[in-house]
Amino acid sequence: MLRNRVYIFVAILAFFTSPALADVKLGETHYFKNWAAGCDNGLSCEAVAMLPPELPEGMISLVLSRSAGNIAGKDDGLKINIFGFDSESDRYQLSIDGKQVDTGPIIQGIAPISVTGKDAMKLVRAIVRGKEAVVADGAGKMLGKISLAGSSAALRYVDAAQYRTATTGALVARGKRKYRKVSPPLPTISVPRLIPGNDIPDASVLVALAEGSSCAEDRIGVTQDAVYGLGVKDGSARALALISCGNGAYNLVSTAFVGTKDAAGKWKFQPAAYDYFGSNFGDKADLKLIVNAGWDAEKQTLSTFSKSRGIGDCGRSADYVWDGNMFRLIHARSMEECQGSVDWITVWRANVAYSG
């Protein structure tokens, strides 16, 4: 089956392929007909129903998530969320190949339908045997359809990734063995709180920084430079500068510099350092490029995401925390297939421990 891969540039490079400076190994995403599946470094997994290639009308979204491990034989951490439809009803009916297999409340919110625990496991059993699911409201009015092509293979992948194959708690590949919890610990990144300070470089300093960088030739049209305070360290003010470095369809490209103000009042900048980095746009010889960047001062996080097409149904994202010296990866998501899914699968997580 040909995959619907949409790339921003012909020379696009794979995201997150640079050698790691720290022990960071991202999870993988895999694609099975109209389903995607993947897990993160803690073995929390997701399986996502995508739209069929012909993109028929009336299709809605389903995301199955399951954390690693269980408690006292219960199916904890197993959840099925169904969304992407509008309804004023407070009930739903879910049928697979014409047979009703589940019903329950519609809860207004991000996931109007949420099924957990034993009910979710029962629904999984029906999903892997079916071809198409139909969701209707309490009065029987159809709300949408879900393709089940590839669901069995996707959920078998989740079973294997979580070491559940041939155990009593497997989603598909069930057996008689008792499941032994395998749950790798997530890394914890220690982060000192920034010492408050409002000293940041003015616009003329940013202009000089941009014009003196290798991004100068790519700054065509509207540019969106930004600067944020990084507080004070060793008596010197520091700042984060996001310098525009071109743009592509649906994406604004920039690069990050970290500046330090010296005793003479002059700002000196160095390209920001990362413990793990990748880009959809390819990096310059001296600079790393980030896409649609955003800074959260309270959390000290730098976010970046790149869409492979305008509706945002495929792409990659990453969140980094500033630890006082470099940006450390704390969350990454990926969806390589452009088949209508608004849910990108988490492939990396880390905890953050703030101090000070």
Buried (B, 14 or more C-beta within 10 A) or exposed (E): EEEBEBEBEEEBBEBBEBEBBEEBEBBEBBBBBBBBBBBBBBBBBBBBBBBBBEEEEEBBBBBBBBBBBBEEEEBBBBBBBBBBBEBEBEEBBBBBEEEEBBEEEBEEEEBBBBBBEEBBBBBBEBBBBBEBBBBBBBEEEEBBBBBBBBBBBBBBBBBBBBBBBBBEBBBBBBEEEEBEEEBEEBBEBEBBEBBEBEBBBEEEBBEEBBEEBEBEEBBEEEBEBBBBBBBBBEEBBBBBBBBBBBBBEBBBBBBBBBBBBEEEEEBEBEBBBBBBBBBBBEBBEEBBBBBBBEBEBEBBBBBBBBBBBEEBBBBBBBBBBBBBEBBBBBBBBBBBBBBBBBBBBBBBBBEBEEEE
